[in-house]
């Protein structure tokens, strides 16, 4: 009844609405989720021996890490935590590129595992800093630090 193009357009509108309404914390969560989905697609393409699909999916994951997760780090204000995350994201990008170049499932799995660990910690931190009645992040309490992010508008 409806074309796939129409369904994709509808999904894109929903995604854009979600992005526009999201807090910075939610946007970062969406990036982690997108990277996970892209890696899952790459894994499936690898199993199917579909090299173009594998390349496209890994390219999407690399873009999310490079242009999303790394780009929002404030390395000046984030100190050692931001510097370590930046280096880890660099390593994850290399894992993904190696996975694509060599068709290496283990490197895909490693990148996914590392991103999953960071995502889990991020979600816990965001939940711990969110006031009970709001989705906005609360300031860190004494002795606590929160990663500094900036989201371009």
C-alpha positions in Angstrom: 0.0 0.0 0.0 2.8 2.5 0.9 6.1 2.6 -0.8 9.4 2.0 1.1 10.4 5.5 0.3 7.3 6.9 2.1 8.1 4.7 5.1 11.7 5.9 5.2 10.5 9.5 4.9 8.1 9.0 7.8 10.9 7.4 9.9 13.3 10.3 9.0 10.7 12.9 10.2 10.3 10.9 13.4 14.1 10.8 13.9 14.5 14.6 13.2 11.7 15.3 15.6 13.4 13.2 18.3 16.7 14.9 17.6 15.2 18.4 17.8 13.5 17.6 21.1 16.4 15.8 22.7 18.6 16.9 25.5 22.4 16.9 24.9 22.6 13.7 27.0 19.9 12.0 24.9 21.7 13.1 21.7 24.9 11.4 22.8 22.9 8.3 23.7 21.4 8.4 20.2 24.9 8.5 18.7 25.9 5.4 20.7 22.7 3.6 19.6 23.4 4.5 16.0 26.9 3.3 16.1 25.7 0.0 17.6 23.1 -0.5 14.8 25.7 0.4 12.1 28.1 -2.2 13.5 25.4 -4.8 13.7 24.6 -4.1 10.0 28.3 -4.4 9.2 28.5 -7.7 11.0 25.5 -9.0 9.0 27.0 -7.8 5.7 30.3 -9.5 6.7 28.5 -12.8 7.2 26.7 -12.4 3.9 30.0 -11.5 2.2 28.4 -8.3 1.0 31.5 -6.1 0.8 29.7 -2.9 -0.4 27.1 -3.1 2.4 29.9 -3.9 4.9 31.8 -0.8 3.8 28.7 1.4 3.9 27.8 0.3 7.4 31.3 0.6 8.8 31.6 4.0 7.1 28.5 5.1 9.0 29.9 3.8 12.3 33.2 5.6 11.7 31.3 8.8 10.9 29.3 8.5 14.1 32.5 8.0 16.2 34.5 10.7 14.3 32.0 13.4 13.5 29.7 12.7 16.4 31.2 11.3 19.6 34.8 12.7 19.1 33.6 16.0 17.8 31.5 16.9 20.8 34.3 16.3 23.3 35.4 19.6 24.9 39.1 18.7 25.3 39.9 22.0 27.0 37.4 21.7 29.8 37.1 17.9 29.9 40.7 17.4 31.0 42.1 13.9 31.3 38.7 12.2 30.9 38.1 13.9 27.5 41.7 13.2 26.4 41.3 9.5 27.3 37.9 9.3 25.5 39.4 11.0 22.5 42.2 8.4 22.3 39.8 5.6 22.8 37.5 6.9 20.0 40.6 7.0 17.8 41.4 3.4 18.6 37.8 2.4 17.9 38.0 4.1 14.5 41.1 2.1 13.7 39.4 -1.1 14.8 36.5 -0.3 12.5 38.8 0.6 9.6 40.8 -2.6 10.1 37.6 -4.6 10.2 36.6 -3.2 6.9 40.0 -3.6 5.3 40.4 -7.2 6.4 36.9 -8.4 6.8 37.7 -8.9 10.5 34.7 -9.9 12.7 36.8 -9.7 15.9 37.7 -6.1 15.2 34.0 -5.3 14.7 33.2 -7.0 17.9 35.9 -5.2 19.8 34.7 -1.8 18.5 31.1 -2.7 19.5 32.2 -3.9 22.9 34.2 -0.7 23.6 31.4 1.6 22.5 28.9 -0.4 24.5 31.0 0.0 27.7 31.3 3.8 27.1 27.6 4.0 26.3 26.6 2.1 29.5 28.8 4.4 31.6 27.4 7.5 29.8 23.8 6.4 30.4 24.5 5.7 34.1 26.1 9.1 34.5 23.3 10.9 32.7 20.6 9.1 34.8 22.5 9.8 38.1 22.7 13.5 37.2 19.1 13.9 36.0 16.6 15.5 38.4 13.7 13.2 39.2 11.1 15.5 37.7 13.1 16.7 34.6 15.2 15.3 31.8 17.7 18.1 32.0 21.1 17.3 33.6 21.7 18.4 37.1 25.0 20.0 38.0 27.6 17.7 39.5 27.7 17.5 43.3 30.8 18.0 45.3 33.6 15.7 44.2 31.7 14.6 41.1 32.6 15.4 37.6 30.5 15.2 34.4 31.9 15.1 30.9 31.7 18.4 29.1 29.9 18.2 25.7 28.8 20.9 23.3 26.1 20.3 20.8 26.0 22.6 17.8 22.6 24.1 17.1 
